[in-house]
Amino acid sequence: MKPTLKFLFPALAGLLLLLSGCVADSQAESTSNTTVDNSRNYTEGQQYSVIGNEVATQAPEGQTEVTEIFWYGCPHCYNLEPTMQAYKEQKPEDVFFNPVPATISSRWAFHAKLYYVGKLLDPDGSKNVHSQLFDAFNKYRRRINNDDAAQRYFQSIGFTAEEVNNALKSPELKAYMNHARKVNKQAGIDSVPAIVVNGKYLTGPAFMSPGDNLIDVINYLTELQ
């Protein structure tokens, strides 16, 4: 590699990462404080935007859906994960928390497929497959980019070849992927991490200013009609 290109490559990689939708580290870190201040009022166009057409939801009747849209390859989604886990643990009972993977490109769509295969293999989350997949891409730099690699990976964390094959070929996987594509299209997702509240409001770390708290904003939006 020529010296000029050697020094330019990290900068270009960082720029591409931002363009792919991953927010700056400082913005992701500003969401880590989970103390909620429900007295705050937030402003459309600042801490959130209104989605033109309502996004498809899967919440049971009488519940409000909070949809986290993520990509396993995004380090900012990875950094945000502890915040979302904290939110999941302390969310109001009438909130249905529903992670939906991004499907912006074929690569992202394959990672979305991995999420849903993991969900089929670990429906109650007791084996922490979702967290393990985040670690695989961000901590261990695994390359899981086709069905053969997926088969090897899921077997390496304790599932049988038959279990993985059944998940990969299941009609539930196809339905999950169709829903993910619909949500991404309707919400106009072009970057992650992103949060859709009640199919109407879009927010996320990129919307936060210093002093804003993402969980506080999400709770505020779940109260809006």
Long-range contacts (C-beta under 8 A, 24 or more apart in sequence): 17-75, 20-74, 20-104, 20-191, 21-71, 21-74, 21-102, 21-104, 21-189, 21-190, 21-191, 21-192, 21-194, 22-74, 22-75, 22-76, 22-77, 22-191, 22-192, 22-193, 23-76, 23-191, 23-193, 23-204, 23-205, 23-206, 24-76, 25-76, 25-79, 27-76, 27-205, 27-206, 27-208, 28-76, 28-79, 28-80, 28-193, 28-205, 29-79, 30-205, 30-208, 30-210, 30-212, 30-213, 30-214, 31-80, 31-83, 31-205, 31-208, 31-213, 31-214, 31-215, 32-82, 32-83, 33-213, 34-83, 34-86, 34-87, 34-90, 34-213, 34-215, 35-213, 35-216, 36-213, 36-215, 36-216, 36-219, 37-213, 37-216, 38-216, 38-219, 38-220, 40-216, 40-220, 41-220, 42-212, 42-217, 42-220, 42-221, 46-207, 46-209, 47-203, 47-207, 47-208, 47-209, 47-212, 47-217, 48-197, 48-201, 48-202, 48-203, 48-207, 48-217, 48-221, 49-201, 49-202, 49-203, 49-207, 50-200, 50-201, 50-202, 51-186, 51-187, 51-188, 51-196, 51-199, 51-200, 51-201, 51-202, 52-188, 53-186, 54-186, 54-199, 54-200, 55-183, 55-186, 55-187, 55-196, 55-199, 55-200, 56-179, 56-182, 56-183, 56-186, 56-199, 57-96, 57-98, 57-198, 57-199, 58-96, 58-98, 58-179, 59-96, 59-98, 60-96, 62-94, 63-94, 63-95, 63-96, 64-94, 64-95, 64-96, 64-197, 64-198, 64-222, 65-95, 65-96, 65-97, 65-98, 65-196, 65-197, 65-198, 65-199, 66-91, 66-95, 66-96, 66-97, 66-98, 66-195, 66-196, 66-197, 66-198, 66-218, 66-222, 67-98, 67-99, 67-100, 67-183, 67-187, 67-195, 67-196, 67-197, 67-199, 68-97, 68-98, 68-99, 68-100, 68-193, 68-194, 68-195, 69-99, 69-100, 69-101, 69-102, 69-183, 69-184, 69-187, 69-189, 69-192, 69-193, 69-194, 69-195, 69-196, 70-99, 70-101, 70-102, 70-192, 70-193, 71-101, 71-102, 71-104, 71-108, 71-111, 71-192, 72-101, 72-111, 72-114, 72-115, 72-133, 72-134, 72-136, 72-137, 72-138, 73-107, 73-108, 73-111, 73-137, 73-138, 74-192, 74-193, 75-138, 76-192, 76-193, 76-205, 77-134, 77-192, 77-193, 78-134, 78-137, 78-138, 80-193, 80-205, 81-131, 81-134, 83-214, 83-215, 86-215, 87-215, 87-218, 92-219, 92-222, 95-222, 99-130, 100-179, 100-180, 100-183, 100-184, 101-180, 102-180, 102-184, 102-189, 102-192, 102-194, 103-177, 103-180, 103-181, 103-184, 104-184, 104-189, 104-190, 107-145, 109-177, 109-181, 110-145, 110-146, 111-137, 111-144, 112-177, 112-180, 113-150, 113-173, 113-177, 114-144, 114-150, 116-172, 116-173, 116-176, 116-177, 116-180, 117-150, 117-154, 117-164, 117-167, 117-168, 117-173, 118-154, 119-176, 120-167, 120-170, 120-172, 120-173, 121-154, 121-159, 121-163, 121-164, 121-167, 127-157, 127-158, 129-157, 132-157, 197-221, 197-222, 197-224, 198-222, 198-224, 200-224
